[in-house]
Amino acid sequence: MKAEIINIGDELLIGQVVNTNASWMAAELNKAGIKTVRISAIADDKEDIVQALNQASQRADIILVSGGLGPTKDDITKKTLAEYFDSGFYFHEPTYQQIKKIFEARKIPLTETNRQQAEIPEKCIPLKNKNGTAPGMWFEKGGKVFVSMPGVPFELKPMMSEQVIPKLQQKFNLGIIYHKTIMTTGIVESVLAEKIEAWENSLPANIKLAYLPQPGIVRLRLSASGKDRKKLEKEVEKYCMRLKTIIPEAVFGYDDITLEEVVGKLLAVQNKTVSTAESCTGGYISHLITSIAGSSAYFKGGVISYSNEIKIKQLGVSPEVLEQNGAVSKETVEAMALGVKERFGTTCSVAVSGIAGPTGGTPEKPVGTVWIAVAYNDGIISELFHFGEHRGRNIRRSALAALNMLRLKLSGGVPPENCI
């Protein structure tokens, strides 16, 4: 089944209100096995509403409308829908009693305007609004279902979850859409696509792959459709395991898990501790680590050594090393990692030094040049990265690269089982 979502309200079009209803509604439809084919936001305008309904009915089986059901003159959705379905109005006593109950509880006088909200189109099935005064409306025409709901999320969400979705499931023989997201890092999208091309081509017709890149991370979402959920889950899991054998170093977890969560789990399971020495990331690595509840068990602290003076005084970096190699170098970042590990007494440490930009680069070390080191009890590893020219993305990518180097050292590239 295909659905289209129409969100009504001038406030959405001028940026006064963020359209959170759309993403939430699409997610709920997806859970029910209904594919959303389009989402649109339109003005409180009769012609726009009619046009949107006409176009949506050509594309979708289910049209969900939110907004424009309030008691004021600018809310015209109910009247427009009545005209669209060539319907008169009638007074719906249960809705009136619900409105009356709400106003009495709030000790607010009930006006004629509020009473008129109980007048609903004759050709609709009313949907009870437990948290507000505007009832929802369910219409059917030409084999299509049209549902109008309030735009206030507090009112829309329970109406859709408790009434609309169950009615849709009862009316249509809905299939199942199952998603599994594979979290990868350390490989840019284009290179990743080449590495897994054969695997992607082997996917059956009922399993689709989507690339969802962001700085430092590429999410691979598998979407499977069918009738048997357990069968779909098993089939998707098989392809996930195959992918892990192709890019074991890149896959760090599944679904909503973050890289900092995976690193935290590894440190906790292995009873190890970590400290940080940060220059260009300015404490961002420490922030990510400590954003995880329980991180005090494995994170001891860090030094933001933004200046060479702090690198020397707090981390014990030799002035000669800085003079001969510069702050952004293998020698300096390794000295930073060893220095913070020794001073904090941790089993491992992470150090970063680079040129975040937009200024400070040279022909030899352009903006985006970053050295990262990970020290541990039996040695140290370091790696040079070139991230680009955008300061914010450089900081984010540097932090994720540092966490990934630590993850690979702790796990050998295999995420702990409780990350799956």
C-alpha positions as CSV (number, residue, x, y, z in Angstrom):
1,M,0.0,0.0,0.0
2,K,1.1,3.5,-0.8
3,A,0.4,6.6,1.3
4,E,0.9,10.3,0.9
5,I,1.1,12.8,3.7
6,I,-0.2,16.4,3.4
7,N,0.6,18.8,6.1
8,I,-1.5,22.0,6.1
9,G,-0.4,25.3,7.6
10,D,1.1,28.6,6.6
11,E,3.3,28.4,9.7
12,L,5.1,25.4,8.1
13,L,5.9,27.3,4.9
14,I,7.4,30.4,6.5
15,G,9.6,28.3,8.9
16,Q,7.7,29.4,12.0
17,V,7.0,25.7,12.9
18,V,9.2,22.7,12.2
19,N,7.2,20.0,10.4
20,T,8.0,17.1,12.9
21,N,4.6,15.5,12.1
22,A,5.7,14.4,8.6
23,S,8.7,12.3,9.7
24,W,6.8,10.8,12.6
25,M,3.8,9.9,10.5
26,A,6.0,8.4,7.8
27,A,7.8,6.2,10.4
28,E,4.5,5.0,11.8
29,L,3.2,4.1,8.4
30,N,6.4,2.3,7.6
31,K,6.1,0.2,10.8
32,A,2.6,-0.9,9.6
33,G,4.0,-1.9,6.2
34,I,2.7,1.1,4.3
35,K,5.1,2.9,1.9
36,T,5.0,6.7,2.0
37,V,5.5,7.9,-1.6
38,R,5.3,11.7,-1.0
39,I,5.2,14.3,1.8
40,S,4.1,17.9,1.1
41,A,3.4,21.0,3.1
42,I,0.8,23.4,1.8
43,A,-0.9,26.6,2.8
44,D,-4.3,27.1,4.5
45,D,-5.8,27.7,1.1
46,K,-8.8,26.0,-0.4
47,E,-7.4,25.7,-3.9
48,D,-4.1,24.3,-2.7
49,I,-5.9,21.7,-0.5
50,V,-8.1,20.6,-3.3
51,Q,-5.2,20.4,-5.8
52,A,-3.1,18.4,-3.3
53,L,-5.9,15.9,-2.6
54,N,-6.5,15.4,-6.4
55,Q,-2.8,14.8,-7.0
56,A,-2.3,12.6,-4.0
57,S,-5.3,10.4,-5.0
58,Q,-3.5,9.7,-8.3
59,R,-0.4,8.4,-6.5
60,A,-1.5,6.8,-3.3
61,D,-4.1,4.5,-1.8
62,I,-4.0,6.3,1.6
63,I,-4.0,10.1,2.0
64,L,-3.2,11.4,5.5
65,V,-3.9,15.1,6.1
66,S,-2.9,17.0,9.2
67,G,-3.6,20.6,10.3
68,G,-6.3,23.2,9.7
69,L,-9.0,21.8,12.0
70,G,-9.0,24.5,14.7
71,P,-12.0,26.7,15.6
72,T,-10.7,29.9,14.0
73,K,-11.5,31.3,10.6
74,D,-8.0,30.5,9.2
75,D,-8.6,26.8,9.8
76,I,-10.5,25.8,6.6
77,T,-9.7,22.1,6.2
78,K,-13.0,20.7,7.5
79,K,-15.1,22.9,5.3
80,T,-12.9,22.2,2.2
81,L,-13.1,18.5,2.8
82,A,-16.9,18.6,3.1
83,E,-17.1,20.4,-0.3
84,Y,-14.5,18.0,-1.8
85,F,-16.6,15.0,-0.8
86,D,-19.9,16.8,-1.6
87,S,-21.1,16.4,1.9
88,G,-23.3,18.3,4.3
89,F,-22.8,18.6,8.0
90,Y,-24.5,17.2,11.0
91,F,-24.1,17.7,14.8
92,H,-22.1,14.9,16.3
93,E,-23.2,14.6,20.0
94,P,-20.3,12.4,21.2
95,T,-17.8,14.9,19.9
96,Y,-19.7,17.8,21.6
97,Q,-19.7,15.9,24.9
98,Q,-15.9,15.4,24.6
99,I,-15.4,19.1,23.9
100,K,-17.6,20.0,26.8
101,K,-15.7,17.7,29.1
102,I,-12.4,19.3,28.2
103,F,-13.7,22.9,28.7
104,E,-15.2,22.0,32.1
105,A,-12.0,20.4,33.3
106,R,-10.1,23.5,32.3
107,K,-12.8,25.8,33.8
108,I,-13.1,27.7,30.5
109,P,-16.4,28.9,29.1
110,L,-17.6,27.0,26.0
111,T,-18.2,29.3,23.1
112,E,-20.4,28.9,20.0
113,T,-17.2,28.7,18.0
114,N,-16.1,25.7,20.0
115,R,-19.5,24.1,19.8
116,Q,-19.3,24.3,16.0
117,Q,-16.3,21.9,16.1
118,A,-18.9,19.2,16.8
119,E,-20.4,19.8,13.4
120,I,-18.8,17.3,11.1
121,P,-19.3,16.2,7.4
122,E,-22.0,13.6,7.0
123,K,-19.8,11.4,4.7
124,C,-17.0,10.9,7.2
125,I,-16.4,8.5,10.1
126,P,-15.5,10.7,13.1
127,L,-12.3,9.9,15.0
128,K,-12.3,10.7,18.7
129,N,-9.8,13.3,19.8
130,K,-8.9,12.5,23.4
131,N,-6.6,15.4,23.9
132,G,-8.3,18.2,22.0
133,T,-11.5,19.6,20.6
134,A,-11.1,18.9,16.8
135,P,-12.2,15.3,15.8
136,G,-10.4,13.5,13.1
137,M,-12.3,12.5,9.9
138,W,-12.1,9.3,7.9
139,F,-13.4,9.5,4.3
140,E,-13.5,6.9,1.5
141,K,-13.8,7.6,-2.2
142,G,-13.0,5.5,-5.2
143,G,-11.2,2.8,-3.2
144,K,-9.0,5.4,-1.6
145,V,-8.9,6.4,2.1
146,F,-8.6,10.0,3.2
147,V,-7.9,10.8,6.8
148,S,-7.8,14.3,8.3
149,M,-6.3,14.8,11.7
150,P,-5.4,17.8,13.9
151,G,-1.9,19.3,13.4
152,V,-1.0,19.5,17.1
153,P,1.4,16.6,17.7
154,F,-0.1,16.0,21.2
155,E,-3.5,15.3,19.5
156,L,-2.4,13.8,16.2
157,K,-0.1,11.0,17.6
158,P,-2.5,9.1,19.8
159,M,-5.3,9.5,17.2
160,M,-3.1,8.0,14.5
161,S,-1.5,5.3,16.6
162,E,-4.6,4.1,18.4
163,Q,-7.3,4.6,15.7
164,V,-6.0,5.3,12.2
165,I,-3.3,2.7,11.9
166,P,-5.5,-0.1,13.4
167,K,-8.3,0.8,11.0
168,L,-5.9,0.8,8.0
169,Q,-4.6,-2.6,9.1
170,Q,-8.1,-3.9,9.4
171,K,-9.2,-2.6,6.0
172,F,-6.2,-3.6,3.9
173,N,-4.1,-6.7,3.8
174,L,-0.9,-5.0,4.6
175,G,2.5,-6.4,4.0
176,I,5.6,-5.9,6.2
177,I,8.5,-3.5,5.6
178,Y,11.6,-4.4,7.7
179,H,14.7,-2.1,8.0
180,K,18.2,-2.9,9.2
181,T,20.9,-0.2,9.2
182,I,24.5,-1.2,9.0
183,M,26.8,1.5,10.5
184,T,30.2,2.0,8.8
185,T,33.1,4.4,9.2
186,G,36.5,4.9,7.8
187,I,35.5,4.5,4.1
188,V,34.0,7.3,2.0
189,E,30.7,6.6,0.2
190,S,32.2,6.3,-3.3
191,V,34.9,3.9,-2.3
192,L,32.5,1.9,-0.2
193,A,30.1,1.5,-3.1
194,E,32.9,0.1,-5.2
195,K,34.0,-2.3,-2.5
196,I,30.5,-3.8,-2.0
197,E,29.2,-3.6,-5.6
198,A,29.1,-7.3,-6.1
199,W,27.3,-7.8,-2.7
200,E,24.8,-5.0,-3.6
201,N,24.1,-6.6,-7.0
202,S,23.4,-10.0,-5.2
203,L,20.5,-8.5,-3.2
204,P,17.1,-10.0,-4.1
205,A,14.4,-7.8,-5.6
206,N,12.6,-7.5,-2.2
207,I,15.6,-6.0,-0.4
208,K,16.7,-2.5,-1.3
209,L,19.9,-0.7,-0.3
210,A,20.2,3.0,0.5
211,Y,23.4,4.9,1.2
212,L,23.0,7.5,4.0
213,P,26.3,9.4,4.3
214,Q,27.3,12.0,6.9
215,P,30.7,13.3,7.9
216,G,32.8,10.3,9.0
217,I,29.9,7.8,8.8
218,V,28.0,6.0,6.1
219,R,24.8,4.2,7.1
220,L,23.7,1.4,4.8
221,R,20.0,0.8,5.2
222,L,18.5,-2.5,4.0
223,S,14.8,-2.3,3.5
224,A,13.0,-5.7,3.0
225,S,9.4,-6.2,2.0
226,G,7.3,-9.3,2.4
227,K,4.6,-11.0,4.4
228,D,6.6,-12.9,7.0
229,R,8.5,-10.7,9.4
230,K,10.7,-13.5,10.9
231,K,11.6,-14.7,7.4
232,L,12.6,-11.1,6.4
233,E,14.7,-10.6,9.5
234,K,16.5,-13.9,8.8
235,E,17.1,-13.0,5.2
236,V,18.4,-9.5,6.0
237,E,20.7,-10.9,8.7
238,K,22.2,-13.3,6.2
239,Y,23.2,-10.4,3.9
240,C,24.5,-8.4,6.9
241,M,26.8,-11.2,7.8
242,R,28.1,-11.5,4.3
243,L,28.8,-7.8,4.2
244,K,30.8,-8.0,7.4
245,T,33.2,-10.5,5.8
246,I,33.8,-8.0,2.9
247,I,34.4,-4.8,5.0
248,P,35.0,-6.1,8.6
249,E,37.2,-3.1,9.4
250,A,34.4,-0.6,8.4
251,V,31.3,-2.1,10.1
252,F,31.1,-1.0,13.7
253,G,27.5,-1.8,14.6
254,Y,23.9,-1.8,13.6
255,D,20.8,0.4,13.6
256,D,21.1,3.4,16.0
257,I,24.3,2.6,17.8
258,T,27.1,5.2,17.8
259,L,30.8,4.8,17.5
260,E,31.3,6.2,20.9
261,E,28.9,3.6,22.3
262,V,30.8,0.7,20.7
263,V,34.1,2.0,22.0
264,G,32.6,2.4,25.5
265,K,31.3,-1.2,25.4
266,L,34.7,-2.5,24.3
267,L,36.6,-0.6,27.1
268,A,34.1,-1.7,29.7
269,V,34.1,-5.4,28.7
270,Q,37.9,-5.4,28.6
271,N,38.2,-3.5,31.9
272,K,40.4,-0.8,30.2
273,T,40.6,2.9,30.6
274,V,41.3,5.7,28.2
275,S,42.5,9.3,28.3
276,T,42.7,12.0,25.5
277,A,45.1,14.6,24.3
278,E,43.3,16.9,21.9
279,S,44.5,19.9,19.8
280,C,42.4,20.6,16.7
281,T,39.3,18.8,18.1
282,G,39.2,21.0,21.1
283,G,37.7,18.4,23.5
284,Y,35.2,17.0,21.0
285,I,36.5,13.4,21.4
286,S,36.1,13.7,25.2
287,H,32.6,15.1,24.7
288,L,31.6,12.1,22.5
289,I,33.1,9.6,25.0
290,T,31.4,11.2,28.0
291,S,28.0,11.5,26.2
292,I,27.6,7.8,27.0
293,A,26.1,6.9,30.4
294,G,28.5,5.0,32.5
295,S,31.6,6.4,30.8
296,S,33.2,7.3,34.1
297,A,34.1,3.6,34.5
298,Y,36.6,3.8,31.6
299,F,37.3,7.5,30.8
300,K,39.7,9.2,33.2
301,G,40.1,12.6,31.7
302,G,41.9,14.6,28.9
303,V,44.0,17.6,28.1
304,I,43.1,20.1,25.5
305,S,46.6,21.0,24.3
306,Y,45.7,23.7,21.8
307,S,49.0,25.5,22.2
308,N,52.5,24.2,22.0
309,E,53.1,25.6,25.5
310,I,50.5,23.2,26.9
311,K,51.8,20.3,24.8
312,I,55.2,20.8,26.5
313,K,54.1,21.6,30.0
314,Q,51.2,19.3,30.5
315,L,52.0,16.4,28.1
316,G,55.8,16.4,28.2
317,V,56.3,16.9,24.5
318,S,59.9,17.8,23.8
319,P,60.4,21.4,22.5
320,E,62.9,19.9,20.0
321,V,60.3,17.5,18.6
322,L,57.9,20.5,18.0
323,E,60.7,22.6,16.5
324,Q,61.9,19.9,14.2
325,N,58.6,18.4,13.1
326,G,55.9,20.9,13.9
327,A,52.7,20.5,16.0
328,V,51.0,18.5,13.2
329,S,53.3,15.6,12.9
330,K,53.7,11.9,13.7
331,E,56.3,12.6,16.3
332,T,54.3,15.2,18.1
333,V,51.0,13.3,18.2
334,E,52.7,10.1,19.4
335,A,54.4,12.1,22.2
336,M,51.1,13.6,23.1
337,A,49.4,10.2,23.3
338,L,52.2,8.7,25.4
339,G,52.3,11.8,27.6
340,V,48.6,11.8,28.5
341,K,48.6,8.0,29.0
342,E,51.4,8.3,31.5
343,R,50.0,11.2,33.4
344,F,46.5,9.8,33.7
345,G,47.6,6.2,34.3
346,T,45.3,4.8,31.7
347,T,45.7,1.5,29.7
348,C,45.3,3.4,26.4
349,S,45.0,6.9,25.1
350,V,44.1,8.9,22.0
351,A,45.8,12.0,20.7
352,V,44.9,14.3,17.8
353,S,46.7,17.2,16.2
354,G,45.8,18.9,12.9
355,I,44.8,21.9,11.0
356,A,41.0,22.3,11.2
357,G,41.0,25.5,9.1
358,P,39.9,27.6,7.4
359,T,43.3,29.2,7.9
360,G,46.6,27.9,9.1
361,G,47.4,25.5,6.2
362,T,50.6,25.4,4.2
363,P,51.6,23.7,0.8
364,E,53.2,20.9,2.8
365,K,50.4,20.7,5.4
366,P,47.1,22.0,3.9
367,V,43.9,22.6,5.8
368,G,42.4,19.2,6.8
369,T,45.8,17.6,7.6
370,V,45.4,15.6,10.8
371,W,47.7,13.2,12.7
372,I,46.0,10.8,15.1
373,A,47.8,8.4,17.5
374,V,46.5,5.6,19.8
375,A,48.8,4.5,22.6
376,Y,48.3,1.3,24.6
377,N,50.3,-0.9,27.0
378,D,52.3,-2.8,24.3
379,G,52.9,0.0,21.8
380,I,51.6,2.9,19.8
381,I,50.0,3.4,16.3
382,S,49.6,6.6,14.3
383,E,48.0,7.6,11.1
384,L,47.9,10.6,8.8
385,F,44.5,11.9,7.4
386,H,43.4,14.5,4.9
387,F,39.9,15.5,5.6
388,G,39.3,18.6,3.5
389,E,38.7,22.3,4.0
390,H,35.5,22.6,6.1
391,R,36.4,23.3,9.8
392,G,33.3,21.7,11.4
393,R,33.5,18.6,9.3
394,N,37.2,18.3,9.9
395,I,36.7,18.3,13.7
396,R,33.9,15.8,13.4
397,R,35.8,13.5,11.1
398,S,39.0,13.7,13.2
399,A,37.1,12.7,16.4
400,L,35.4,9.7,14.6
401,A,38.6,8.6,13.0
402,A,40.3,8.7,16.4
403,L,37.6,6.6,18.0
404,N,37.7,4.2,15.1
405,M,41.4,3.7,15.5
406,L,40.8,2.9,19.2
407,R,38.0,0.5,18.3
408,L,40.1,-1.4,15.7
409,K,42.9,-1.7,18.3
410,L,40.5,-3.0,21.0
411,S,38.5,-5.3,18.8
412,G,40.5,-6.3,15.8
413,G,37.7,-4.8,13.7
414,V,34.9,-7.0,15.0
415,P,32.1,-5.2,16.9
416,P,31.1,-6.8,20.3
417,E,28.1,-9.0,20.0
418,N,25.9,-6.6,22.1
419,C,26.4,-3.9,19.4
420,I,24.4,-5.9,16.9
